[in-house]
Amino acid sequence: MVFSLSSGTRLAAATARPSNLPCRRSVSIGGRRRSSFSFLFDSKRSVPRKVSATSSSHNSDSKSTKVAASWKLLIPGMTDDGSSSANPIESLETSSDEIEGLQEVVGLPFGNEDNKRTDQSSAASSEINVEDEGKIVADQTSAIRESITEEVEGETLLSSGGSIDVKPRTIPPPGTGQRIYEIDPLLKAHKGHLDYRFNQYKSMRELIDKHEGGLDAFSRGYEQFGFVRGASGITYREWAPGAKAAALIGDFNNWNPNADVMTRNEFGVWEVFLPNNADGSPPIPHGSRVKIRMDTPSGMKDSIPAWIKFSIQPPGEIPYNGIYYDPPEDEKYVFQHPQPKAPKSLRIYESHVGMSSKEPKINTYTSFRDDVLPRIKRLGYNAIQIMAIQEHSYYASFGYHVTNFFAPSSRFGTPDDLKSLIDRAHELGLLVLMDIVHSHASNNVLDGLNQFDGTDTQYFHSGSQGYHWMWDSRLFNYGNWEVLRFLLSNARWWLEEYKFDGFRFDGVTSMMYTHHGLQVGFTGNYNEYFGFATDVDAMVYLMLVNDLIHGLYPEAISIGEDVSGMPAFCIPVQEGGVGFNYRLHMAIADKWIKLLKKKDEDWSVGQIVQTLINRRWLEKCVAYAESHDQALVGDKTVAFWLMDKDMYDYMALDRPSTPRIDRGIALHKMIRLITMGLGGEGYLNFMGNEFGHPEWIDFPRGEHLSDGKIVPGNNYSFDKCRRRFDLGDADYLRYLGMQEFDRAMQHLEETYGFMTSEHRYISRKDEGNRMVIFERGNLVFVFNFHWTNSYFDYRVGCLKPGKYKVVLDSDDKLFGGFGRLDPAAEYFTTDGYYDDRPRSFQVYTPSRTAVVYALED
């Protein structure tokens, strides 16, 4: 069975397999390969395929066998003729050498049940176990490494002029890990724990260097596992130590489990080599379905290969199918635009491709590329963060229950459609960050990694240690050698193959602690961060992946979702930190939701400011007033907390407003500006919230009852699973004013770069008058949170002398305000200390407004 895929798609050239690498022999019988080993499966146990296809007659005289399909697989974004809606881009003529070598696989089940570290305080014992386990592969790895014919030493990049630049790739040595004690002297009280952690990281680096040739080679597992295309055929490898027998099945061999039986090495790695057909065509056609059948401790099972690059759920079926995705050379997508350099100030537009249409449907990569990317650019953001990229069988999981880690979600289109989206974003100067999930995996046994080889412990911890009861998902064993290979290679795959510019790592708090942050209230006491509750294996993985990202891709950005406030989280690994560029400042959104449940008369401006500035020295944060979390069903967006049901009837400009609407629009703008102004060195907004998107997000869903019946939760409706961008664009609705304010806010930051300015001074937090005044760079921010009081001739302290002008006024009529300030007014400073500032000027500050003043040159 061959699935019809886009004819306009493009992929990178396949790696050739060196002829001197060992492979399992197979013989051709009547035009089809037959294993030279004994049959391990009874053909009567073959799983029936519910697919309507033309029967293929076997011709023993033919030089090759081809299985044809009578139907097309429907992929989002495809036209009726089967072509992709991705715009084909002509390939640039380059003369780069092709990779001729391929490192052979070494499957070491590192950290098995006999050698797991259960007591993190036993440093000496743990180090011995690590070293012992690493030694057992030394001889095999050394022998195999001799077969490598070529190593990639540089990264080929397109320069802005279209020429080719080669950028050396080097991962820095581990360093000493001691500078964290200079940055934060309080860490000295926990030096024993931190030094042990750093030594574990150094030991792992040394083992990887010794047995895998370094982190660079170790992180290219996708060149060894899964389907590896060579000049003479395809090698398929899979690590499944619990399996007793395995065979590759699919459309290409009519799902015959006896046709391509796999052999196992001593480390649990299964392998089969499929030679090219007699006419030289690939043994597995592009677009055909594939699975691995295994005899496991849990019984016979068909699984999607763990390293699969694409998977699809056929119409009308529940399980997904793995897809062998390898288009012809002339159909592979070629990137045409260089990746932008990381900006000093990061302004992120958090996005979900599927719900990015204003229509109640699942949107596509190509529609997002053509319709949403220009919008994001126009709004003034310089980066997009895309959720739900990794394949997930359950749509309503928001992409966080990943089933196929190397496969982009097929709901939205093909891998090449995603590449065209990223390339277009780069053309617009936008960074593309991926919301990557390495904190847990789907509990799905049919489609994902759970019980892949029939055991509970292959990729995950066993028992309760490997199960997240709140998320109903499996938790990785980061002390396992092959898990490290899998996850590190996964991170590199998305950077290398798809040209993502970095990651937002989901659920890092859950990774770092054995309690996963559940039912734990972090107070900031350092004893909460360093002790037996810390998962040192997970910390070492995070250090390794940040080493990988920043060493091989210096411009790439890593953001960690951590609510605990782990010290040194955003300090470089070589200095003893975890290595992230940014931490998501999650406490800010929690604070706003807590305040929005009260009247603003009861707010404390001092507490607001303290929450916004409460972050660690030299550790950058991405601030946000709300993300996708606050938009989900069961919660409310900031706009909906403020205006509630009045949004249904009073957002039209041709109707009178209400006090609730006026209050809501005013505070919505103030909340976002003060969050950007004080909250961090980066800013994030979830799509649609810039204009106060009404209501909530509710994925199409049904409820499964204990008796097996399904009750429609929302009648599987997409009505609340879309973004009504038309509301923000409508010049007859009040949403437009909020959207225009957000756009002006982004462009103001672009012009002045105030988020990363070294000059920041908070001169006033007045609880009585509800005033907040602070300086960022050459800007002075004045916030009046009072619900009724406006102040004339209000004195504002400042540092620099001269003439100030208004550069942003939340009360401007363009932004849905009342226009109480004169935009052309000029403000001159007078000498003399005020609020500990050497100078000051006087302003009129209306109630519930935020005004930014800039020093004129």
Buried (B, 14 or more C-beta within 10 A) or exposed (E): BBBBBBBBBBBEEBBBBBEEBEBBEBEBEEBBBBBEBEBBBEEEEBEEBEBEBEEBEEEEEBEBBEBEBEBBBEBBBBEEEBBBBBEBBEBEEEEEEEBBBBBBBBBBBBBBEEBBBEEBEEBEEBBEBBEEBBEBBEEBBEEBBEBBBEBBEEBEBBEEEEEEEEEEBEBEEBBEBBBBBEBBEEBEEBBEBBBBBBBBBBBBBBBBBBBBBBBBBBBBBBBBBBBBBBEBBBBBBBBBBBBBBBBBBBBBBBBBBBBBBBBBBEBBBBBBBBBBBEEEEBBBBBBBBBBBBBBBEBEBBBBBBBBBBBBBBBEEEEBBBBBBBBBEEEBBBBBBBBBBEBBEBBBBBBBBBBBBBBEEBBBBBBBBBBBBBEBBBEBBBBBBBBBBBBBBBBBBBBBBBBBBBBBBBBBBBBBBBBBBBBBBBBBBEBBBBBBBBBBBBBBBBBBBBBBBBBBBBBBBBEEEBBBBEEBEBBBBBBBBBBBBBBBBBBBBBBBBBBBBBBBBBBBBBBBBBBEBBEEBEBEEEBEBBBEEBBBBBBBBBBBBBBBBBBBBBBBBBBBBBBBBBBBBBBBBBBBBBBBBBBBBBBBBBEBBBEBBEEEBEEBEBEBBBEBBBBBBEEBBBBBBBBBBBBBBBEBBBBBBBBBBEBBEEBBEEEEEBEEBBBBBBBBBBBBBBBBBBBBBBBBBBBBBBBBBBBBBBBBBBBEEEEEEEEEEBBEEBBEBBBBBBEBBBBEEBBBBBBBBBBBBBBBBBBEBBBBBBEEBBBBBBBEEBBBBBBBBBBBBBBBBBBBEBBBEEBBBBBBBBBBBBBBBBBBBEEBBBBEBBEEEEEBEBEEEEBBEBBBBBBBBBBBBBBBBBBBEE
